[in-house]
Amino acid sequence: MQKWMRISLLLCIFGFLKEIRPSEPFVTNFLLGGWRNITEEQVNRDVYPVGTYSYAAQLIIVFLITDFLKYKPLILVLGISGVIVWSLLLWTETLEALQVAEVFYGTYLATEVAYFTYIYAKVEKEHYSKVTSHTRAAILCGRFIAGASGQLLIFLQWMDYRELNYVTLGAQILATLWALFLPSVKRSVYFHRKASIQRTTNEFLSSEHELVVTRKDHALKLLWGQFRRAYTSRKVLIGSIWFIFGLCGYLQFISYVQILWNALNVDNKEIWNGAVEAAMTLLGAFSALVAGYSHNSFLGGRRSIFLLVIASLGGGLAIFMGSHTENLFVSYAAYLIFGVLYSFASTIASAEVANHLEEDSFGLVFGFNTFLSLVLQTILTLTVVTSIHLTIFQQFYVYATYFVALGVIYFAVYVWDLCTVPKYVLE
């Protein structure tokens, strides 16, 4: 087996195991069950926001040290933090312990950047797209199995909401042990590069050749150079801004949607959260696949902006529909519609960004975009959830308005582009 194939297999197995979390579609039901004396209001205002703040605070630190520590240690931290999170969920009962679990859940999410950027340091550039597609497929497969199996175990009454956490904990332990088999990284993108001579392009403002060495100051110069070249590109900016705001809204939506469903389920109907999550995974993957394959052929340029408009407006209407109903299954359907639209639009936005980046700057740009999304999500959470004390339904009206406003703004960008740029060509 070729080296890159072996690394791809190891990464795929880790990603698959990490995603086996059948308890997640039912986490709100578990927290509000008889195992804890905690109210829906406390989950909404005192528990879930901690995870948002923790994720945002840790991501920028993790992103900066991931390359310096050469990835694998952070991947191990990812697994260990997962073990801590689900151990706390299983064997503690207090609100304070839940808040500690949310802090470690922020670590769990933040350290995923090490997993997703590991390939850029360990695999040759010609295999980036293949390994990325393999790991993405493994993650989606894990999510689908987690959602479907969780729903089946609950439906057949073989497990309750608490017992599902044992399955999740076991998967996190296996993922952590498997991470030990990942090959160590000897060189990285910035801080541990091999000394080499790289031919510069027309975009470089330096001399004809650039000597890249391992000293820290050169690593920081390389970081700043890639950052500046990326964010002075008009097309990168258009895709990045939608990615930042879209991801912020998406994370906020999925973070609180289970509380919405619980509030809608006043008649204690049988819940199908796991089945809905499994369906979301399949439909979202198909939507992203369609967007990815069609982007280069006929969805680039102005068409991409227009599709972002449609997806934003449609997503906002879906959120409104899902929160302005008394029928749980209507809300489920709205969740699926929103998920499909978001997956399609985020793939389009990401492709627009990726098509105009240097290969080595993928991790930098998408990592920074994700960080800005989390900063915005923190502001949104502080405003809507913590400060104003809106009800869960009012919160979702805000999220619906958020996406509609995003669509209106991008429609203005689309019209401006039509009026000022006769032909969508290189800047």
N, C-alpha and C positions, 0 to 999 in steps of 0.2 A: 504494500500500500504506500502510495506517495505521501511525503511528509505533510503536505497541505491537507490531504484527505484525512489523515489520521487526526490532525489538529481539529479539523472540521467535525469529525465524529465525536471527539472528546467534548468539544463545545456544545454540540447538539444534545448530547446526553445530559450534560449539566443543565442546559437551558430547559430541557424537557422536565427533568426532575424538579427544578425550581418552580415550575409552573403548576405542578400537581398540588393545587390548593383547593380542594373541594369545599372547604369551610368558608371561603371568601364570599360566595354569593349569598350566604346566610349569616354573615357576621353580625349584622344588626339584630336579627332575630335571636342570635345566641346571646348578645350583650343584654338584650331586653328580656331574656328568659328567666327562669327561676333560679339560675345559677348565680345571679348577681342581683343586688338591690340597687338598681340604677334606672333612671328614668330616660325617656326619649329625649327630653330637653337637655339632660346632661350629656348624652351621647352626641347630640347635635352641636352643643356649644362648648363642652368641656373636654371631649375626647377627640373627635375627628379633627378639629382645628389644630390640635397639637401635632398631629402627623404632617399636616400641611406646612406648619412653621418649621418643623424639624427637617423635613425634606429640603425646603428652600435654603435653610441655614447651612446644611451640610453639603449640598451639591457642589457649590463653588469650591469648597475646601477639598472635597474628594476629587473633583475634576483637576485641580491644580497639582495634587500629590499623586494621582494615579500614574501619570507618565514617569514621574521621578522615582516612585517605588516599583515601577515595572509591572504593573497590572495584577499579577497573580496574588500578591498579598491582599489586595482590595477585593478580589473575587472570593477569597477565603473569608474576609470580613463580611461579605454579602451573605454567604451561607451561614456563618455563625450568628449574625444578627437575626436571620430568619428563625434559627433555633431558639434564640432568646425570646423573640416576639411570641411565638406560639407556646412556649413554655409558660410565659407570663399569663397568656390568655387561659391556659388550662389550669394553672395551679395558684392563681391569685383571685381575690374577690373585691378588692377595694378600688375606688375611683382613681386613687393616686397610682396604683399599680398599672391600671389601664393607660394612664397618661405616660408612664415610663415605657410601656409597650409601644405606644405611638411614637415616642422618641426613637426607639430602636427600629420601628417600622420606617421612619424617615431615613435611617442609616441603610436599611435594606433596599429602599428605592434608590437612594443616592449612589450607592456603590454599584448599581447596575451599569453605570457608565464604564466601569472597568471591564465588564464582560463584553459590552458592545464595541469597545475600542481595542480590545486585546488583539483582534485579527489584524489591525493596521500595523502592529509591531511584529507579529509572529508569522504572517502569511505574505507571500509575494504579491505585489500589486495586481498582477494579472489574474489572481484568484480571489480578489476582494468581493466581486459581485456574486460569485458562486458560493463562497463561504457565508456571506451575508444572507443569501437566499436560503441556504441550508439551516442556519441558526434561526432565522425567522420562521421557517416551516416547523422546526422542532418546538419552538415556543408556542405557536398557534395550536399545534397538536396537543401539547401539554394542557393548554387552557381549555381546549374542547373536551378532553378526557376528564379534566377536573370538574367542569361544569356538569357534564352529562352524568358522571359517576356520582357526584354529590346529590344531584336530583334523584337518581335512581335509588340511592341508599336511603334518602329521606322518604321517597314515595313508598318503598317497600317496608319502611319502618325497621330497617336493619340497623340504623344508627340514628341518633338524635343530633341536634345542632352542635352540642358540645363534643360528641364523639368524633365528628368529622375533623375536628382539630387535631386528633391523634394521627389521622392519615396525613394531614398537612405537615405536622411536626416530623413524622417519619420521612417524608419526602425531602424536607429541608436538611435533615441529618444525612441522608444518602447523597444529596447534592453537595454538601460540604465535604464529605469524604471523597466524592468523585473529583472535586476540584484539586485535591492533592495530586492527582495524576496529570493535570495540565502541565505541559512543559514550561519551565521558567523562561522568562524573557531576558535576553542578554543585551539587546539594544531596544531603544524605544524611539518614538517619533521626534522628541525634542531634546531630552536631557541625556540620553545615552545613545546618540547616533555614532556610527562609525565615521571616522574622518574620511571625507570624500570630496571630490570636486563636482559640483552640480552646474550644468549649463543653465544660464538664466534665460528667461523668456522676455518678450517685449514689454510685459507688464512690470518687470523688475526695474527698480530705480537704481540698482547697484551696477557694478562693472560687469564685463562680459561673463566672468565666471565668479562663483561665490564659494568660498571655502567654508564648509560646515564642520565644526569640531564639537567636542563634547563639553566644552566649558559652559558654565551656567549663563554668562552674559550673552553668549551666542545663541543659546537656547531661547532666552527671552527675546532677543532680536528676531529670531525666526518666528516665534509666536506672534509678535507684534506685526511683523511683515505680512504673515498670512491673514491675520485679523484685518489689517488695513485694506489689503487687496480684496478681501471678500466683501467687506461692508461698504466699499466704495463702488461696488457693482450695482447698478439699478435693478437688474433682474434678481440678484441675490437678495436685495432689500425687500422687493415686493413679495417674494416667496417666504422670506424669513419673518416678516411682520405678520403675515397671515398665520404662519406656523406658530409663532409666539402667542398670539391672541387666541387662535383656535385651540391650541393645547391647553391653555389656561382654562378656557370655558369647558373643554372636555373633561379635564381633571376635576373641576368643581362639580360638574354634572354627575359623573360616576361616583364621586366621593359621598354624595348625599342622596342618591337616587333610592337606596334601600330604605332610608328614613321616610322618603315620600311614599314608597310602596307600603310600608308599614302603616302610615297614616291613612292611606286609602283602603287598607284591608280591615275596615271596621267590623265586617261580618265574620272575621276569622276564616276566610276562604282558604282553600289549599293553595299554597304558594308554589310558584314554578320558577323561582329565581335562577336555579341552576340550569334548567332547560333554556331559559332566555339567554343566559350568559353563553351557553354552548352554541346556540343559534347565532348570537352576536359574533362569536369568533368566526364561524363559517362564513356568514354573510359579509362581515368586515374584511376577511381574507380575500373573498371573491371580488369585492368592490375594489380593494387595493390592487389586486392582480389586474383587473380590467384597466384601472387608471394607469398602472405602471406600463403595461404593454401598449396602450394606445397613446401615451403621452408623446413619445418621440415621433409617432406617425402623423397625428393630426390634432393633438390636444395642447401643443405648445403655444407660446406667445400670447396674443390677445385672448384666444380661446380659453387658456388656462385661467386668466383673470375672470372671465365671464363665468366659468364653472365654479370658481370660488365664491362668486356672488350668489349663484343659484344654491350651492351647498350651504352657505351661511344663512340665507333667508329660509331655506327649507328646514335646516336644523333648528332655527329659532321657533318656527311654527310647530315643529314636532315636539319640542320641549314644552311649549305652551299647551298643546293638545294633551300631552302626557300628565300635566299637572292641573289642568282645568277639566277634570273628569272625576266621576265617582266610581268608575269601573277600572279595577286593577288591570284587567287584560287589555284595555285600551291604552293604559300607561305602558304596559309591556310592549305593545306594538309600536308606540311612539319612541320608546327606547331603541328598538331595533332600527327604525327609520333613521333616527339621529345617528346611530352607530355606523350605518352604511354610508350616509352622507359625509360624516366626519372622516371615515377611513378613505373614501374616495378623494376628498378635498385635501387631506393631509398628505396623501401620496403625491398628488399633483404639485402641491406647494414644495414638498421635499425634493421632487424631481427637478423642479425649476431651480432650486438652490444648488443641488448636486451637480447639475449640468454646467454650472459656471464657477465651480470651485477647483482648486488644486487638490489632487487626491489626498495628500497628507493633511489637508486642513478640514476634512470631513468631520472628524471627531471634535475639533476645536469649535467649528461653527455650530454644529448641531448641539453640542454641549452647552455653548453659551446661549443659544436660542432657548434651550430647555430651562436654563437657569432664569432667564428673563421671564419665561412663562410662569415659573414658580414664584418669582417676585410679584408678578401681577396677581397670581392666585392668592398669595398671602394678603395683599391689599384688599382683594375682593372678599376674602374670608373675614378679615378684620372689620370691613365695612358692613357686609350683609349679614354675617352670622354672629359676630361677637358684639359689635357696637349698636347696631340699629335694632337688633332683636326681632327680626322679621319671622313670621311663621314659616314652616317648611314650604307651604304653597306660595307664599309671597316671595320667598327666596328663588323659587323656580321661575316665577314671572320675571324676576330680574335677569336670570340666566337666559331666558327666551329673548328678552329685549336686547341683551348683550350681543347675541348672535345676529339678530335682525340689524342692529346698528353696525356690526362688522360687515354685513352684506351691503348695506347702504353706502358705507365708506368705500368698499371695493368697487361698487358700481360707479361711484364718482371717479375712482382711479381709472376704471375701464373707459368711461366717457372722455376723461382727460387724455388718455392714451390715444383714443380715436381722433381727437381734435388736434393733438400736438405732434404725434409721431406718425408720419405718413406710412411708414413701413416698419414693422417690428423686426429690426435687425440688430446687429451688434451695436453696443453703445459707442 
